[in-house]
């Protein structure tokens, strides 16, 4: 009997993380935003699973995937299906824009048991879920195939388990902008001036004088997406500086947006308070006093005790 599952963005990320278990990306917890969890330790001597071995791809290409666009997929295959490593294959093309590295895709998926074809999970009765198209954030074998597809395509993905493979049919519905998009808003006087590079990465020109003593969270670009609520799973690009303009961290350098649960204490208090109510698509300037950041203790070598922090945050997804 099919089990009832409430699917979340975090759940999809967890499924793919367990499937890949091969990435060695930097953990944002090492920086000023400090997420609550860290990746499990891995065997440094183990060879990473590059995936997409020809024999595994051939098995996936032999799967019959049926279902109209926007409806749950039905997978028919010779059972049990086993693979030697992670693998992906396109099963139907899309007619939308080409998928690009660094984008967040909104997808639906159907997950089935490779032993008997039983449907284990599906998002088609819930909201589409975000999938980050970077090899640091997602299984490389899947990313390699997605980057050859267009929006609207459907791919199958398999990962080895102790028994038969875990299988997913993933349908790409939309590719979200990789930077804030909306209406520019004049910044209040007395705050750092923000300049954007061609790709959207911010830099600041600091201002003289003492920093604000209260939290500042003002939009520089007003997006027209949903307002962030406590409990939302959020993806954001950010750069952080000390009040004097010394940069200490940036997600833009690695290209991978930061995932976190809004208002859940995974980040410093200034983020948790400032992000609530801001809309997807917005770029927000945070000026965070020490008591809402790292207090008198500071953080590591780059953030001294008593530091006022400045962040420019692009809100890419919330749901």
C-alpha positions in Angstrom: 0.0 0.0 0.0 1.4 3.4 -0.9 2.5 5.5 2.0 1.3 9.0 2.6 4.2 11.5 2.7 4.3 15.2 3.1 7.1 16.3 0.7 9.2 19.3 1.5 12.2 21.0 -0.2 14.4 19.7 2.5 13.1 16.1 1.9 14.0 16.3 -1.8 17.5 17.6 -0.9 17.9 14.8 1.6 16.8 12.1 -0.9 19.4 13.3 -3.4 22.1 13.8 -0.8 21.7 10.2 0.4 21.7 9.1 -3.2 24.9 10.9 -4.1 27.0 10.8 -0.9 29.9 11.9 -3.0 30.1 15.7 -2.8 32.7 17.5 -0.6 31.4 21.0 -0.8 32.2 23.6 1.8 29.6 23.9 4.6 28.1 27.3 5.2 28.2 26.5 8.9 31.9 27.4 8.8 31.0 31.0 8.0 29.0 33.9 9.5 25.6 32.4 8.7 26.3 29.2 10.6 23.7 26.6 9.6 22.7 24.2 12.3 23.7 21.0 10.7 26.9 19.8 9.0 27.6 17.1 6.4 28.6 13.7 7.7 32.3 12.8 7.6 33.4 10.9 4.5 36.2 8.5 3.8 38.9 10.6 2.3 40.4 7.6 0.5 37.1 6.7 -1.2 36.8 7.4 -4.9 33.9 9.8 -5.6 31.0 8.4 -7.6 31.1 10.3 -10.9 28.1 8.2 -12.0 26.5 7.6 -15.4 28.4 4.4 -16.2 27.3 3.4 -19.7 25.8 0.1 -18.5 23.7 1.9 -15.9 22.6 4.6 -18.3 21.5 1.8 -20.7 19.3 0.3 -18.0 17.6 3.7 -17.4 17.1 4.3 -21.1 15.2 1.0 -21.2 12.7 2.2 -18.6 9.2 3.1 -20.0 8.0 6.3 -18.4 4.4 7.2 -19.1 2.3 10.1 -18.0 1.2 13.5 -19.4 3.2 16.5 -18.5 2.2 17.7 -15.1 1.0 14.3 -14.0 2.6 11.6 -11.9 4.9 9.3 -13.9 4.4 5.6 -14.2 7.7 3.6 -14.6 7.8 0.2 -16.2 11.0 -1.8 -16.1 12.5 -5.2 -15.7 12.6 -6.0 -12.0 14.6 -5.9 -9.9 16.7 -3.0 -11.3 20.2 -2.6 -9.9 22.9 0.0 -10.8 26.6 0.1 -9.9 26.5 3.9 -9.2 24.4 7.0 -9.5 23.0 7.4 -13.0 20.5 9.6 -14.9 19.0 9.6 -18.4 16.6 11.9 -20.2 13.3 10.3 -21.2 11.4 13.2 -22.7 12.6 16.5 -24.0 11.4 19.9 -22.9 10.5 22.9 -25.1 11.5 25.6 -22.6 14.7 27.5 -22.1 18.0 25.6 -21.7 18.8 24.7 -18.1 21.9 26.5 -16.8 24.3 25.7 -14.0 23.6 27.6 -10.8 19.8 27.8 -11.4 17.2 26.6 -9.0 14.7 24.3 -10.8 11.1 23.7 -9.6 10.4 20.1 -10.1 7.9 17.3 -9.5 9.1 13.8 -8.9 7.9 10.3 -8.5 10.1 7.9 -6.4 9.7 4.2 -6.8 11.3 1.0 -5.4 13.6 -0.6 -7.9 12.8 -4.0 -6.4 9.1 -4.1 -7.4 8.1 -0.7 -8.8 6.1 0.4 -5.8 5.6 4.1 -5.6 7.3 5.4 -2.5 6.8 9.1 -2.8 5.3 11.7 -5.1 5.1 15.5 -5.2 2.3 15.8 -7.7 -0.4 16.5 -5.1 1.8 19.1 -3.4 3.9 22.1 -4.4 6.8 21.7 -6.8 10.1 21.4 -5.1 13.4 23.3 -5.6 16.5 21.5 -7.0 19.8 23.3 -7.2 21.7 22.7 -10.4 25.3 22.7 -9.1 27.5 19.7 -8.6 28.3 20.9 -5.1 24.7 20.8 -4.1 23.3 18.0 -6.2 24.4 14.6 -7.4 26.9 15.2 -10.3 25.4 12.4 -12.4 22.0 14.1 -12.4 23.4 17.6 -13.0 25.4 16.4 -16.0 22.2 15.2 -17.6 20.0 18.2 -16.6 22.5 20.6 -18.1 21.8 19.0 -21.5 18.1 19.5 -21.2 15.5 22.3 -21.4 12.7 23.3 -19.0 9.8 20.9 -19.4 12.1 17.8 -19.7 11.7 14.6 -17.7 14.7 12.6 -16.5 15.0 9.3 -14.6 17.6 9.1 -11.8 18.8 5.9 -10.0 21.1 5.4 -7.0 22.4 2.1 -5.7 21.2 0.8 -2.3 21.9 -2.4 -0.5 19.3 -4.1 -2.6 17.7 -2.8 -5.8 18.1 0.7 -7.0 16.2 3.7 -5.8 14.5 5.3 -8.8 13.1 8.8 -9.4 11.3 10.3 -12.4 11.9 14.1 -12.2 9.9 16.6 -14.3 11.4 20.1 -14.6 8.6 22.7 -14.5 10.4 26.0 -14.2 13.9 27.5 -13.8 14.1 30.3 -11.3 16.3 33.4 -11.7 19.7 33.0 -10.1 19.7 36.6 -8.8 17.2 39.1 -7.4 14.7 40.6 -9.9 12.2 43.3 -9.3 11.9 47.0 -8.7 14.9 49.0 -7.5 14.3 50.8 -4.2 16.4 53.7 -3.0 18.5 52.8 0.0 18.2 55.0 3.2 21.0 57.5 3.7 23.9 56.6 6.1 24.1 53.0 4.9 26.8 51.3 2.7 26.3 51.8 -1.0 25.8 48.5 -2.9 27.1 47.9 -6.5 26.3 44.8 -8.5 28.7 42.9 -10.8 27.4 41.7 -14.2 26.4 38.4 -12.7 24.6 40.1 -9.7 27.3 39.6 -7.1 27.3 42.6 -4.7 30.1 44.8 -3.4 29.8 47.7 -1.0 31.3 51.1 -0.4 31.4 51.5 3.4 30.3 54.7 5.1 32.1 56.7 7.9 30.7 57.0 11.3 29.2 54.7 13.9 26.9 51.8 12.7 23.2 51.6 13.5 22.5 50.1 16.9 19.3 48.5 15.8 18.7 45.9 13.1 18.4 47.3 9.6 16.7 45.1 7.0 15.7 47.1 3.9 15.0 46.1 0.3 17.3 47.3 -2.4 15.3 45.4 -5.0 11.6 44.6 -4.3 10.6 41.2 -5.7 7.0 40.2 -6.4 7.2 36.6 -5.1 5.7 35.3 -1.9 6.6 36.8 1.5 8.9 34.7 3.6 7.2 33.1 6.6 8.7 31.4 9.7 9.2 27.8 8.8 9.7 28.4 5.1 12.6 26.6 3.4 14.6 29.3 1.7 17.4 29.6 -0.8 19.5 32.8 -0.8 22.7 34.2 -2.3 24.6 36.5 0.1 27.8 38.3 0.8 28.8 39.5 4.3 31.1 42.3 5.4 32.2 43.9 8.6 31.0 47.5 9.0 34.4 48.8 7.7 33.8 46.9 4.4 36.0 43.9 5.0 34.4 40.9 3.3 34.3 37.7 5.3 32.0 35.4 3.4 30.1 35.1 0.1 28.0 32.3 -1.4 28.6 33.9 -4.8 32.2 32.7 -4.9 31.1 29.0 -4.9 27.9 29.7 -6.9 25.8 27.6 -4.5 22.9 29.5 -2.7 22.5 28.9 1.0 19.5 26.8 2.1 18.0 27.3 5.5 14.7 27.2 7.4 13.5 30.8 8.1 13.0 31.7 11.8 14.3 28.3 13.0 17.5 29.4 14.7 19.7 27.9 12.1 21.2 31.3 11.4 22.2 34.3 13.4 19.3 36.3 14.9 19.6 39.2 12.6 19.0 36.9 9.6 16.1 35.2 11.3 14.4 38.4 12.2 15.3 40.4 9.0 14.2 37.8 6.4 10.6 37.4 7.7 8.2 39.3 5.5 10.6 39.9 2.6 9.5 38.7 -0.8 11.1 36.2 -3.1 13.0 38.0 -5.8 14.1 40.8 -3.4 17.6 41.9 -2.6 17.8 42.9 1.0 20.5 44.9 2.9 21.0 43.7 6.5 23.0 45.7 9.0 23.2 43.5 12.1 24.3 44.8 15.5 26.6 42.5 17.6 23.8 41.3 19.9 21.9 39.9 16.9 25.1 38.5 15.3 28.0 37.1 17.2 28.1 39.3 20.3 31.3 39.9 22.2 32.7 36.5 21.3 32.9 37.0 17.5 33.3 34.0 15.1 36.5 32.5 14.0 39.4 34.6 12.8 37.4 36.9 10.5 34.7 38.3 12.7 36.0 40.0 15.9 33.9 40.3 19.0 31.5 43.3 19.0 31.3 43.4 15.2 28.4 45.0 13.3 27.8 42.9 10.2 26.5 43.9 6.8 24.9 41.5 4.4 23.4 41.8 0.9 20.9 38.9 0.4 19.1 37.8 -2.8 16.1 35.8 -1.9 15.7 33.2 -4.7 13.1 30.7 -3.3 10.8 30.3 -0.3 8.3 27.5 0.3 
